[in-house]
């Protein structure tokens, strides 16, 4: 179950920190609220989004990028597996 809180956002940020991608919050007029620079492995999320918007962006991004599960810690591996079973609702 998705919890829209700063704590849950921090969990998703921690998960992404263990991937090859770098997460940055910056201003921008990205249509979906984020931009993925695949060649440079950088994810940029609109910093003016509220917490629930940032969480929805990160959940969508995690489903789009390739995540090497072997690189994840045990707690993040469990979270990643749970996210694979959770449907994104907006």
C-alpha positions, 0 to 999 in steps of 0.5 A: 500500500502506498503511503503519501508521506515524507517518510515514504518519499525518503524510502523511494529516494533511498531505493533509487540511490542504490541504482545507477541513476542520480535523482535530482529535484529541479524546476522545469516544465516537464509534461509528466513532472519528471525527465529521465536522461538515460544516457547520463543516468539522471532523473530530474523531478519537478521540485515544486511538486507536492509530496504525493506528486513526487511519490507518484513520479518516483513510482512511475520512474521505478517501473520504467527504468532497469533496476539491478536487484542484486545491487539493492540492500535487503530492505530495498529489495523487499520494497522493490518487490512490493512495488512490482505488485502494487498498482499505481493509482492517481 
